[in-house]
Amino acid sequence: MHPPDRKPSALGYSLLIYMTLVIAATTLIPFEFKIPGRIHINLHGTFSDVIANVALFIPLGFLFQLARRRIGWQPLLKAFCYGLFVSAAVEACQLFLPGRDSSVLEASLFTGAALYDAIMLRSCVPELQIRLSALTRAERSLNHMRFEG
């Protein structure tokens, strides 16, 4: 059983799912998938593309850690795996978008961005504990209001 402060956060998971869907929508627009005549995978990306996409992926590690409310190396590994899964899925889907190329560099940077933010969150543990407690109280209040009203 989870200690009260370490219980997984429904609000955190909701934000994580929302951010994952925002990433999918943003990176896969215009959603006109076609079977490619040839598969083209780049080993590089343009600087502006890389910066924009890394900025899009940074919140994943933070939200993953926030949702799980666990501190340690195992949650960092899970945040890394989640970032890897999402970035690999996005890059795989881009293979089927005409005019778009998948990039190994971008997938690596996306995964690194998610891990970096999870590590940064881990280094802010004392203040995070205070904020997680406040989040837990706010979440309980919202649940209480929902069931009463």
Secondary structure, 3 states (H helix, E strand, C coil): CCCHHHCCCHHHHHHHHHHHHHHHHHHHCCCCCCCCCCCCEECCCCHHHHHHHHHHHHHHHHHHHHHHCCCCHHHHHHHHHHHHHHHHHHHHHHCCCCCCCEEHHHHHHHHHHHHHHHHHHHHCHHHHHHHHHHHHHHHHHHHHHHHHC
